[in-house]
């Protein structure tokens, strides 16, 4: 399932029609309220990036997929935040940007190893809960405020 109304949508839809492939569905941009359910229906989520673009951002779709307990395949350079995140969390596979071959191999790896996909997805969810849940964020704010308060009393 490919969701969105990006610049490449018409070209993708045409390629799907011409290929005769019947297991690719293109849907328009979905309302925010449907995003969690949409990610939860996936077996794996991908984050394709062009060379150089992954140095500027960690796409929010990576965090959304992780919170839905889905493994992520990210096309990004090895030394980017996206790659570091997925490796630290043990939540997905990093492939070279713009490499259709590596992307296809990673997709097939997870397709043929559902246990690996489940483990990566569970790791992803666990990492997000540990680092970005309300409880984790409040605890970190509390820790920082206590450090600032202690420093102010000494200073």
Secondary structure by P-SEA (a helix, b strand, c coil): cccccccaaaaaaaaaaaaccccbbbbccccccaaaaaaaaccbbbbbbccccccccccaaaaaaaaacbbbbbbcccccaaaaaaaaaccccccccccaaaaaaaaaaaaacaaaaaaaaaaaaaaaaacccaaaaaaaaaaaaaaaaaaaaac
